[in-house]
Amino acid sequence: MPVHFGPRPTSPRSSGWYRDVTSMTLSFLTDAEHVAQYLPQPYSVAEVPVVRITYACNRDVDWLAGHGYNLVSVSVAAKFQGERDQLEGNYCLVMWEDLADPILTGRELQGIPKLFASIDEHQIDDGRWSTRAHHFNHTFLEMRVSGLRAPTAEEIAASEAAREGRDHPMAWRCLPGISGFGVVSSQFTTFPSENIIEEAWVGEGQVTWQQQSWEQNPTQCHIINALADLPVVQWLPAVVARGSTNLIVMERLPREIG
């Protein structure tokens, strides 16, 4: 919207490619029963309940005419057991972005639960990477990675094996009726992407959530506080990577699953 002006303009340069992506992914094992309360049926928590917090600095984005933006997403390893589709992947609990354009298109076209936040571009200080997310001048998330080193061959093989057959990012597209009464659309979606990693390192990660009051963050405090309360059973190695991402994979376009 607004649809009365016609469709969004296109360009020969426009594609799904994000040409320059720098990411930090911090993962931990959590309590499966606790996090399961946030997954609607027919989603369920995977056998290994891993929560992933990912920061991405997206630059040289084709569909944005070379502009970019930052994001922070929180997902949990999950299964989808529908009548037609049985998938394994990661269920997106929430994704913050600092630009309206990808927030609107991601929510409306792919069903990704996106919100706005100011997200600092990552800083590198004496080998330690860090970033933070904040809203209404209140920081609610800080991410840090230190002790970076090249991954071993065994770690690379284990990472590839863990992703095999599980490359299905998933979400719940739920749109309320006018004035918020009722639900006019409830769909489960998957939105695959193609990722090319040019450089990668592993290290130790640290995440700090700041609980928020209604006065500090009136529209998101319940989400932030729920994530801050997720039990951390064990931290897993953090990953910092540089490469590119394609969000329009013709043979695996975003679709409804059921």
C-alpha positions in Angstrom: 0.0 0.0 0.0 -0.8 2.5 -1.3 -1.9 0.3 -4.2 -3.6 3.1 -6.2 -0.2 4.3 -7.5 0.5 0.9 -9.1 3.3 -1.6 -8.3 6.7 -0.7 -7.0 9.1 0.4 -9.8 11.7 -2.2 -11.0 15.1 -1.8 -12.5 17.5 -4.1 -14.4 19.8 -3.7 -11.4 17.1 -4.9 -9.0 17.4 -8.5 -7.6 17.4 -10.3 -4.3 21.2 -10.0 -3.9 22.7 -8.5 -0.8 26.2 -8.0 -2.1 28.0 -7.2 1.2 26.8 -8.9 4.4 28.7 -9.0 7.7 27.0 -11.1 10.4 27.4 -12.2 14.0 25.5 -15.2 15.2 25.4 -16.2 18.9 23.7 -19.4 19.8 22.7 -21.2 23.0 20.9 -24.3 24.2 17.7 -23.5 26.0 14.9 -25.2 27.8 12.6 -26.8 25.2 9.5 -26.7 27.3 10.0 -23.0 28.1 10.5 -21.8 24.5 7.7 -24.0 23.2 5.1 -21.6 24.5 6.0 -19.2 21.7 5.6 -21.7 18.8 2.1 -22.1 17.4 0.9 -25.6 16.3 1.9 -27.4 14.1 5.4 -26.0 14.9 7.4 -27.8 17.7 10.8 -27.3 19.2 13.6 -29.4 17.5 15.2 -32.2 19.5 18.2 -29.9 20.1 16.6 -26.6 21.3 19.0 -24.0 20.0 18.2 -20.3 20.0 20.1 -18.2 17.5 20.6 -14.4 17.8 21.9 -13.0 14.6 23.1 -9.5 13.7 23.6 -8.6 10.1 25.0 -5.5 8.5 23.5 -5.5 5.0 25.2 -3.2 2.4 25.0 -2.8 -1.3 21.4 -4.3 -1.5 20.2 -4.6 -5.1 16.5 -4.0 -4.5 17.4 -0.9 -2.4 19.5 0.6 -5.3 22.7 -0.1 -3.3 21.4 1.2 0.1 21.5 -1.0 3.1 20.3 -1.6 6.7 21.0 -3.5 9.8 19.0 -6.3 11.5 18.9 -8.5 14.6 16.8 -11.7 14.5 16.0 -14.2 17.2 15.0 -17.7 16.1 14.7 -21.2 17.6 15.4 -24.6 15.9 12.0 -26.1 15.1 10.0 -28.6 13.2 6.9 -28.1 11.1 4.5 -31.0 10.9 1.7 -30.0 8.5 -0.7 -32.1 6.4 1.3 -31.3 3.3 4.7 -30.1 4.5 7.2 -31.6 7.0 10.1 -29.3 7.5 13.0 -28.7 9.8 14.7 -25.3 10.2 14.5 -22.2 12.4 11.3 -20.5 13.5 11.6 -16.7 13.6 10.5 -15.4 17.0 11.2 -11.8 16.0 13.4 -9.7 13.7 14.3 -6.1 14.3 15.4 -3.8 11.4 16.4 -0.2 11.2 14.7 0.6 7.9 10.9 0.7 7.1 11.2 -0.7 3.5 12.4 -4.2 4.5 10.1 -4.3 7.5 7.0 -3.6 5.5 7.8 -6.0 2.6 9.0 -8.8 4.9 5.9 -8.6 7.1 3.4 -8.4 4.2 5.0 -10.6 1.6 6.8 -13.2 3.7 5.1 -13.2 7.0 8.3 -12.4 9.0 7.5 -10.9 12.4 9.5 -7.7 11.9 9.8 -4.7 14.2 11.7 -1.4 14.1 14.7 -0.6 16.3 17.9 1.4 16.0 20.7 -1.0 15.4 24.3 0.2 15.7 26.8 -0.8 13.0 29.2 -3.3 14.6 32.4 -2.0 16.2 35.7 -3.8 16.3 37.9 -2.9 19.3 41.1 -4.9 19.9 39.6 -8.0 18.2 36.3 -7.8 20.0 33.2 -7.3 17.9 30.1 -5.6 19.4 26.8 -4.0 18.5 23.6 -3.0 20.3 19.9 -2.5 19.6 17.8 0.3 21.1 14.4 1.9 20.9 13.2 5.3 22.3 16.8 5.8 23.5 16.7 2.7 25.7 19.2 -0.1 24.9 17.6 -3.5 25.1 20.2 -5.8 23.5 24.0 -5.9 23.4 26.0 -8.5 21.5 29.7 -9.1 21.8 32.1 -11.7 20.2 35.7 -12.1 21.2 38.6 -14.6 20.8 38.0 -15.1 17.1 39.9 -17.8 15.2 39.6 -19.7 12.0 37.2 -22.7 12.3 38.7 -26.2 12.2 37.9 -28.7 9.4 35.9 -30.6 12.0 33.9 -27.6 12.9 33.1 -26.8 9.3 32.0 -30.3 8.7 29.8 -30.3 11.8 28.2 -27.0 10.8 27.4 -28.3 7.3 26.0 -31.5 8.7 23.8 -29.6 11.1 22.3 -27.5 8.2 21.7 -30.5 5.9 18.0 -30.7 5.2 17.2 -28.0 7.8 17.6 -24.9 5.6 14.0 -23.7 6.1 13.6 -20.4 7.9 9.9 -20.3 9.0 7.4 -17.9 10.4 3.7 -17.2 11.2 2.0 -14.6 9.1 -0.9 -13.4 11.3 -2.8 -10.3 10.3 -5.6 -8.9 12.5 -8.9 -7.5 11.2 -9.7 -3.8 11.1 -9.3 -2.1 14.5 -7.5 -5.3 15.7 -10.7 -7.4 16.0 -10.4 -11.0 14.8 -7.9 -12.5 12.4 -8.2 -12.0 8.6 -5.1 -14.0 7.6 -3.2 -16.7 9.4 -0.6 -18.5 7.4 2.6 -20.4 8.1 5.5 -19.5 5.7 9.0 -20.4 4.7 11.4 -18.0 3.1 14.6 -19.7 1.9 17.7 -17.8 0.9 21.1 -18.5 -0.7 24.1 -17.6 1.4 27.7 -17.4 0.2 30.3 -17.3 2.9 33.6 -15.7 1.9 35.2 -15.5 5.4 34.2 -16.9 8.7 35.6 -17.1 12.3 34.4 -18.7 15.5 34.8 -17.3 19.0 33.1 -16.7 22.3 29.8 -14.8 22.4 28.0 -12.8 25.0 24.5 -11.4 24.9 23.0 -9.0 27.4 19.3 -8.3 27.4 18.0 -5.3 29.3 14.5 -5.8 30.7 12.2 -3.0 29.6 9.3 -1.3 31.3 6.2 0.0 29.5 7.4 3.5 30.0 10.7 2.7 28.3 9.4 0.6 25.4 5.6 0.6 25.3 5.1 -1.5 22.2 7.9 -4.1 22.5 8.6 -4.5 26.2 6.7 -7.8 26.5 8.7 -9.3 23.6 12.1 -8.2 24.9 11.3 -9.4 28.4 10.2 -12.8 27.2 13.4 -13.2 25.2 15.5 -12.0 28.2 13.8 -14.7 30.3 14.8 -17.6 28.0 16.9 -20.0 30.0 20.5 -20.4 28.8 21.6 -24.0 29.4 24.8 -23.7 27.4 26.4 -21.2 25.1 27.6 -22.5 21.8 30.5 -21.1 19.7 29.7 -17.7 18.2 30.3 -17.2 14.4 31.3 -14.0 12.6 31.0 -14.2 8.8 31.4 -12.0 5.7 29.8 -12.8 2.4 26.6 -12.2 0.3 23.0 -13.3 0.4 20.3 -13.8 -2.2 16.7 -13.6 -0.9 15.1 -14.5 -4.3 16.0 -18.2 -5.1 13.7 -19.0 -8.0 13.4 -22.7 -7.3 12.7 -22.0 -3.6 10.6 -18.9 -3.4 8.9 -17.8 -0.2 5.6 -19.8 0.2 2.8 -20.8 2.4 3.3 -24.1 4.2 0.6 -26.3 5.6 
